Amino acid sequence: MPKISQKGLAMPQSPIRKLVPFAENAKKKGANVIHLNIGQPDIKTPQIALDAVKNNQLNVLEYSRTEGSEAYREKVAAYYQKNKISVTADDIIVTTGGSEALAFAMGSIADADDEIIIPEPFYANYNGFATASGVKVVPVVSKLENNFALPPIEDFEKLITPRTKAILICNPGNPTGYLYSEEEIRKLAKIVLKHDLFLIADEVYREFVYDDKEHYSILQEPSLEQHGIIVDSVSKRYSMCGARIGFLVSKNKEVISTAIKFAQARLSPPTYAQIASEAALETPQNYFDEVKTEYVARRNLLISELEKLDGVKVAKPQGAFYCIAELPIEDADDFAQWLLEDFRVNNETVMVAPAAGFYATEGLGRNQIRIAYVLDQASLKRAVHILGEALKTYIC
Ligand SMILES: Cc1ncc(COP(=O)(O)O)c(C=O)c1O
């Protein structure tokens, strides 16, 4: 038999999706599964975006420009300027989702065996992109007790080696919901400048910031002009995950011209999706206000219900739509599978994402789960009730 590559064998499974066969099995047996495992919002996509595709009179569904259509990038630049991020169309590459922007960013700045420091827990697919690029993820631990705030700068400095190329943050964080403050971004700026590193910020949840807090982008920090790379996406902003449109944004011309070479290899981002995403930029403000109000209500409900459960600890998210909960169990992988295979309340169960896959340090997060609060409040309330009943049965 021809052999699979070492890289292929090393590719991690997604902790978000790996239990899907068990969920499918539960559904086949007639159970309802409440999906807390995946960040697929139930929020309606803006009608204006759907209509733009529906009403389009294209005769040929052509490739677009490699870096995305000029008209769209001009408008995206205006969106950033409105958000106090001073960039032009030339600083933006339209990608096939934020996922591709992450792959381009790593490919453009790091060689095999180079290192990227990432506060953990982190978006699990960073592991996948790093493995695909041969890059080593060096985790720096952030803790539930501190709400997953930025770890002390000394912890980063201890990990910097001649192979370190970048620090990667997610702000606000998936899976933590933590929002880095302006002061924390400044601290990171200082360290990347001192050691001449890149700072990659995954800002796909920029709009999802709660409690009157404001998002501070790395490209609002003037000193980061040549060191900062933003990864962005329309997936969550307009509940358009299936459009597959994202952005790589940098004022560093070498980063952009290098990333464009990666982009040329895949020819262009999807044409219809750019049409939808361009129209989505006209989404009225009240859409975002309503969505935010809904997420705040969901977060408040979820956290207050989880806090009522014996032995459960949870950090209060200030942004995005995820939280990490620590459970009074040893192995969340086993618990999550057992929920799907063996536990029902009124023929319903829940699917959660075991959190170990969001850590790179072996053994961390084993008693934690990630919950996405992307479902209506009634479902969330039922889900936490089921979790509580399940814990009682599982523990004894
Ligand atoms: C933190 C983070 N970054 C990037 C992505 C990838 O998003 P996209 O759908 O744009 O590829 C996701 C998707 O869930 C995410 O949560």
The ligand as a Gaussian input file, in Angstrom:
#p B3LYP/6-31G(d) Opt

LIG

0 1
 C      -11.466000      32.309000      15.746000
 C      -11.825000      31.873000      14.385000
 N      -10.990000      32.172000      13.383000
 C      -11.262000      31.794000      12.130000
 C      -12.386000      31.079000      11.834000
 C      -12.609000      30.640000      10.424000
 O      -13.659000      31.303000       9.883000
 P      -14.091000      31.198000       8.348000
 O      -15.456000      30.650000       8.333000
 O      -14.056000      32.616000       7.903000
 O      -13.105000      30.372000       7.634000
 C      -13.288000      30.749000      12.842000
 C      -14.500000      29.958000      12.565000
 O      -15.220000      29.537000      13.436000
 C      -13.004000      31.158000      14.153000
 O      -13.805000      30.876000      15.182000

